[in-house]
Amino acid sequence: MTMTLVQAQQRYIDRLLHCHPGHVRRVRRAAGRTLWRWAVARGYTPAVVLRDAHDLFVLITRADD
């Protein structure tokens, strides 16, 4: 089964939401690298895919405040 764009971005968001606060930078880099490679392999513009996923992550975290 192939992962869709939305599922790949959700995986990025979930990784950031569920990581230990002390590991945020490392996890963000690893999750971003994974999403970037996924996007390149499928012909998407990786910078746009990653930016959209991160923007949604920021919206989610600020909505909880």
N, C-alpha and C positions, 0 to 999 in steps of 0.2 A: 504494500500500500504506500502510495506516494504522499508526502506531506504537502499540504497547501501553503500558500503564502501566509494566510492568517494563522495557521497552526504553527508555522515556524516562528512568527513574531510572538505568538502567545508563549511558546517555549522560552524565548528570550526573556519576556516579561516575568514569567513564573520563576525562572532561575534568579532574577534580581530580587523579586519579592520575598523569596524564601531562603536567602543566604544570611549567614551570620553578619551582623553589622561591621565587624572587624575585617571582613573579607570582601566588602562591596567592590573595591577597586579591582581586585584580582578576578572576581566572578564576572564583573561587567566586561572586562577585557576578554575573558574566555568565551562568554556568551556572545559578545559582539563578533569575535573571530569566527565562531561557529555559524552565526547567522550570515555573516559576510560570505563565507565559503559556500553556504547553501545557496545564496542569491546568485553568486557568480556561476555556479554549476547549472543553474536553471535559466540563465540569460537575463536576469533582472539587473537593474542598476543597484549595486550593493549599498552605496551611500544613502540612497533614498529609502531603501527597505530598512536599513538600520536606524536612520533618523526617525522614520515613522514609528518604528517599534519603541524607540526611546522616548519620543514625544508622548506616546500612549502610556508608557510606564510613569512618566512624570505626572500626567493627568491623574492616573490612578492613585499615586502616592499623595498628591495634594488634595484629592477628594476625601481622603481619610482624615485629614486634619480638621 
